[in-house]
Amino acid sequence: MKQSRQNSRATKPPFVRRKRRVKKKNGKKKGREEGIITHSIEKYWFQRYSLFSKYDEGIAMDEEGWYSVTPEKIAMRHAEKCGGDGLVIDCFSGVGGNAIQFARLCPFVVAIDIDPQKVNMAFNNAKVYGVEDYIDFIVGDFFQLASSLKGDVMFLSPPWGGPSYKRIENFTMNLLKPKDGYSIFQAAQQITPKIIMFLPRNVNLNQVEELSWLSSPPLSIEH
């Protein structure tokens, strides 16, 4: 496996290395008693070990990261779907929850996010899990970068619009950000037919089925 990773790194696109190191602030506790955990994210703080099992070892998150990061066990299942082969591109990587799990099972990962702060946090979190050498981090817009990307698997977990998405009875593709789900999926299709797309439970299943038929053969749907 180690040899496979080395071979993958040797052939990765040369433009993708964009690492930003995070400076640790001494004497600053990341806990509710310090006021860092606000009321709006308190319930997510109680679930912190389901988000990152190594939370206490230096995990960094901003407010959006608390409610948007993929829980670790779900991220593990996404990584298992890749079968451990090829280069995975995480198109909306956020604070790195999925990218970390992909890097633990797959040869190499490219993690893209438009927010430099989130890229810094993702790099920090990858270091906590010891997989930073298997991930290249890019600060950029996936849609602007898409024509230059090459990979074997595309992972799509675009923003769902914040916690309020849960109050929507029928979540439709046009509610995804920064573009509608069809546009995001089709952009990924130009790179590879192997796509994993993570959508909310209340998503319109008819639209998901329509989306799956854009691939040949059609993609499978998991509830």
N, C-alpha and C positions, 0 to 999 in steps of 0.2 A: 504493500500500500504506500509506503514511504517513497519507494522508487517511482510509483505512478504519479504521486504528487509532484515530485521533482521534474518529471517529464512534462507534466502539464504546465508547470511554471515556466519551463524553458520555451514553450511555444505560445505563451499568452500574448495578446496584443500589447505592443510597447507603450501605448498611450494611456494605459489605465491606472498607473500608480499615482495616487493623490492622497498620501497619508498625512494627517495632521496630528501631531502629538498633543496630548492633553496634560497640562500642568496641574499637579495635585496641590490643593490648598490645605495647608496644615492647620490642625486645630478646629476644623469645621465639621461638626457632626451632621449626618444626613438623617435626621429623625424628627418626629412630630414635636418633640420638646423644643426644637430650635426654630419652629415655625416654617420650615421648608416645605413640609407636607401640608398643603392647604385643605380647607374643608371640601373643595370640589373634587379632590383626588384622594381623600382619606380612605374611601372604600377600596380603592385600588392598592393603597399602601398595605392594607390588611391582607391583600392577595399577592404581596411582593415576591414570595418564594415560588408561587406558581408562574410568575412572569419570568423570573431569573432565580434559579436555585442557588446561585452564588451571589445573591444580592448583597450580602454582608461583606463581600470581599472587594467592594469598590465600584459597584455598578452605578452608572450615571444616567439620569433621565430628566427631561424637562417635563412640563405639565402635559403637553400633548403626548409625549412618549408613554406616560402612565396609562392612558386609556387607549392608545393605538398599537402598542407592541403586542405581538402574537404570544399568547401563553406558551411556555417552553415545551410542554408535551405536544401541543398542536404543531409547533415549529419542528419538533422532532419527526412527526409523521409526514410533514411536507418534505423534509430532507430524505426520508426513507423512500418516498415516491420517486426520487431521482435515480435510485438504484446505484448510487455511488460512482457514477460515470460522468465524465465531461465537465465542462465549465458552466457554472450556474450564474445567471445575471439576476440579481435582486433589484428590480427597477425602482422601487420606492422603499428603501431600506430602513428609514427612520433611525431608531437607536440600536438597530442591529440584531434584534431577537432572532429573526429567520436566518440572516447571513451567518450568524455564529453556528447554528445547527447545520446549515449546509456545509460549512467549512469543516465540521467534525466528521462528515461522511463522504464528501465529494472532493475531488482533486483540487479544485480552485473555484473562487467566488469573486465576482465583481459586484460591489454594493454601491448603488447610486442614490443620492438624495439631493434635493435642491437647497436644503438648509445646511449651511456650514456647521452650525452648532450641533445638529444631529449627527453629522458625519464625525465630528470630534468625539461625541459620546459613543457612537458605534465603534470607533477605533479603540477607545478606552475599554469598552465592554468586551470586545474581542480579545484584548490583552488579558482581561480577568479570566477568560476561558482558555487562554493559551493558543488561540487560533489566528492571531493577527497576521502571521506570515502566510496564511492561505487565503487572505482576502485583500483585494485592492479596493480602495475607497475613492469614489469620485464625487466631487461637488458639482452638480449640474442638473439640467432638465432632461429627463429621459427622452422626451420627444425630439429635442434638439440633437441628442447624442445617438438616437436609434440607428441612423443610417451608417454610423461608424462602428457599431457594435457587432461582435461575432461571439456566439455562444451555443451551447448544446441544449440548455434548458432555460426558459424565461420564467421567473417567479413574479407574479403580479399581485400585490396587496395594496392597491391605491387607497387613499384616505376615504373613509366612509361618511365624513361630515361631522365627526365628533360624537359624543355619547348620545346625542338626541336622536341618532339613527334608530335606536331601540324603540322609540315611540311611533315609528312609522310602520303601519300595518303591512304595507306592500312596498318594499324598497325596490325602486326601479333603477335601471342602469344609468339613467341620466343624472342620478344623485351622486355618483362617484366623482371624485376630484383627481386631477385637475381637468379631466375631460370625461365624457361619458364612457361607459364600459365597452361599447362596441369599438370606439376609436382607440382605446387603450389596447384592447385585444388584437385589433388588426395591425397596430404598430409592432406589437410583439411577433405577430405572424411573419412579418417581413424578415425576421432574424432567424427563427426556428419554429417548426411546427410543434415542438415539445413545450407545452405551456402549463403551468400550475397557476390558477387564479383563486385567491382567497376572498370570499364574499360573505356578507353577513347572513345569519340564519333566516332573516325575514325577507331575503331577496325574492324578487318575482321569478319563480321557477320556470315559467314559460319563456321569459327572456333568457334565462340561463341555458335552456335547451336550444333556443335559437342561436345563441352564441356558440354552443358546442358543435353545431352543424356547420359552422364556418370552417372547421378543420376537417381534413380528410386523412384517416377516418375520424368520425366525430369523437370529441373528447368525452370521457366518462364524468359523471356527476356524482359527488358524494354529499350526503346530507349530514 
